[in-house]
C-alpha cells in the first residue's frame, strides 16, 4: 500500500511539474503572439496573471474598488506596452512593476483631486472616520492600517519577496529608504498586534 501511495505521489508530482512546464511554454507563446497584437493571446496572459495582480493591488491600496481599477489600468498599460517587453525579467515581474505604477499613479491623482477640493472648499475639512479599534481579525487588517509608504514596501518586500533594490526601483525611492520603511512597518505591525493582545 505504501509503495502504491509513494508511486501515486511521484506520478502526481511529475504531472504537476509537466503542467508547470506546459504553462510556461503556453505563456511564452502567448507573449510572442500578444506582441504581434493578438488579443486572444493577451487574454490568455490576463487569465494567467489577473488574480496575482489583483492581490498585489489590493494589498497596496487596502480597498477593493481601488484594487479593481488599478488591476484594470495595469492590464491596459501592459497591452499598450507589450512590444516593449524584452524578457529581461519574468513576465510576472514586469506586470508587477506596471501594477505598482498604476497604484502609485492613482494615489497621486487622488491626492491632487483632494488638494483641489480642499483649495476651493470654504467648509470645514471633512473629518476622516476613525478606524474601528476592535480586535484585528487577521494580519491583512493590520497591513491595511500601515501608513501608505510603509505598507507599499512591506507588501513588495515581505509579501512578494522583492529585494530592497527591486522594491525601491518600483517605488522610486532609495534602497535605504526601503529598508527604513520595512523596519517601520514591522515595528508598527508588532505594536498593533500587541495592542490587540497577540503575543510573539
C-alpha positions in Angstrom: 0.0 0.0 0.0 2.8 2.4 0.9 4.6 1.7 -2.3 1.4 2.4 -4.2 0.9 5.7 -2.4 4.5 6.6 -3.0 4.2 5.8 -6.7 0.9 7.8 -6.9 2.6 10.7 -5.1 5.5 10.5 -7.5 3.1 10.4 -10.5 1.3 13.4 -9.1 4.5 15.4 -8.6 5.6 14.6 -12.2 2.2 15.6 -13.5 2.4 18.9 -11.7 5.9 19.5 -13.0 4.7 18.8 -16.5 1.7 21.1 -16.0 4.1 23.9 -14.9 6.2 23.4 -17.9 3.2 23.4 -20.2 2.0 26.7 -18.6 5.5 28.3 -19.1 5.6 27.2 -22.7 2.0 28.5 -23.2 2.9 31.8 -21.6 6.0 32.3 -23.8 3.9 31.5 -26.9 1.1 33.9 -25.8 3.6 36.7 -25.1 5.1 36.4 -28.6 1.6 36.4 -30.2 0.4 39.3 -27.9 3.4 41.3 -29.0 2.0 41.0 -32.5 -1.3 42.5 -31.3 -3.1 39.1 -30.9 -5.9 40.0 -28.4 -6.7 36.3 -27.7 -3.1 35.6 -26.7 -3.2 38.6 -24.4 -6.5 37.3 -22.9 -4.6 34.1 -22.1 -1.9 36.1 -20.3 -4.6 38.1 -18.5 -6.3 34.9 -17.2 -2.9 33.5 -16.0 -2.0 36.6 -14.0 -5.1 38.6 -13.1 -5.6 37.1 -9.7 -2.0 37.8 -8.6 -2.0 41.3 -10.0 -5.4 42.0 -8.2 -3.9 40.6 -5.0 -0.9 42.9 -5.2 -3.2 46.0 -5.9 -5.5 45.0 -3.1 -2.6 44.7 -0.6 -1.2 48.1 -1.7 -4.4 50.0 -1.7 -6.3 48.2 1.0 -9.5 48.9 -1.0 -11.4 46.5 -3.2 -12.8 49.1 -5.6 -9.4 50.9 -5.9 -7.7 47.5 -6.5 -10.1 46.6 -9.2 -9.5 49.9 -11.0 -5.7 49.6 -10.6 -5.8 46.0 -11.9 -7.7 47.1 -15.0 -5.3 50.0 -15.6 -2.3 47.7 -15.2 -3.6 45.4 -17.9 -4.5 48.3 -20.2 -0.9 49.6 -19.8 0.5 46.1 -20.3 -1.4 45.7 -23.6 -0.1 49.1 -24.8 3.5 48.2 -23.8 3.6 44.5 -24.9 6.1 45.3 -27.7 8.5 46.7 -25.1 8.6 43.5 -23.0 12.1 42.1 -23.7 12.2 39.2 -21.4 15.0 40.6 -19.2 12.8 39.6 -16.2 9.9 37.2 -15.7 6.6 38.4 -17.3 5.0 38.3 -13.9 7.7 40.7 -12.5 7.2 43.0 -15.5 3.4 43.0 -14.8 4.1 43.7 -11.1 6.1 46.8 -12.0 3.3 48.1 -14.2 0.7 47.4 -11.4 2.8 49.2 -8.8 3.0 52.2 -11.2 -0.8 52.0 -11.7 -1.3 52.1 -7.9 1.1 54.9 -7.3 -0.3 56.9 -10.2 -3.8 56.5 -8.8 -2.7 57.6 -5.4 -1.0 60.7 -6.8 -4.1 61.6 -8.8 -6.3 61.1 -5.8 -4.1 63.4 -3.7 -4.2 66.1 -6.4 -8.0 65.9 -6.5 -8.2 66.1 -2.7 -5.9 69.2 -2.7 -8.1 70.9 -5.4 -11.3 70.1 -3.5 -9.8 71.5 -0.3 -8.5 74.6 -2.0 -11.9 75.6 -3.4 -13.9 74.5 -0.5 -14.9 77.0 2.2 -16.4 74.5 4.5 -14.6 72.8 7.3 -12.5 69.9 6.1 -14.3 66.6 6.1 -13.3 64.5 9.2 -12.0 61.1 8.3 -13.9 58.4 10.1 -11.8 56.9 12.8 -10.7 53.3 12.4 -12.7 50.8 14.4 -10.5 49.9 17.4 -12.0 46.4 17.7 -9.7 43.4 17.6 -7.7 42.8 14.5 -9.2 39.8 12.7 -6.0 39.0 10.8 -2.7 40.2 9.6 -4.3 41.7 6.4 -6.2 44.2 8.5 -3.1 45.2 10.3 -1.2 45.7 7.0 -4.1 47.8 5.7 -3.7 50.1 8.6 0.0 50.8 8.0 1.0 54.2 6.6 1.0 54.2 2.8 4.8 54.2 2.2 5.5 51.6 4.9 2.6 49.4 3.5 3.9 49.5 0.0 7.4 48.5 1.0 6.1 45.8 3.3 3.9 44.3 0.6 6.6 44.3 -2.1 9.4 43.1 0.2 7.8 40.9 2.9 4.8 39.6 1.0 6.1 39.3 -2.6 9.8 38.8 -1.8 11.3 41.6 -3.8 14.7 42.8 -2.7 15.1 46.3 -1.3 16.8 47.4 -4.6 13.9 46.0 -6.6 11.2 47.5 -4.4 13.0 50.8 -4.3 13.1 50.8 -8.1 9.4 50.1 -8.4 8.5 52.8 -5.8 11.0 55.4 -7.0 12.8 55.6 -3.6 16.3 54.8 -2.4 17.1 51.3 -1.2 18.0 52.7 2.3 14.5 54.3 2.4 13.0 50.9 1.6 14.9 49.3 4.5 13.8 52.1 6.8 10.2 51.8 5.8 10.2 48.0 6.2 11.6 48.4 9.7 8.9 50.9 10.4 6.2 48.6 9.0 7.3 45.7 11.2 7.5 47.9 14.3 4.0 49.3 13.7 2.6 45.8 12.9 4.1 44.5 16.1 2.6 47.3 18.1 -0.8 46.8 16.6 -0.8 43.1 17.3 0.5 43.6 20.9 -2.2 46.2 21.5 -4.8 43.6 20.5 -3.4 41.0 22.9 -1.3 39.0 20.5 2.0 37.8 21.9 5.1 36.8 19.9 
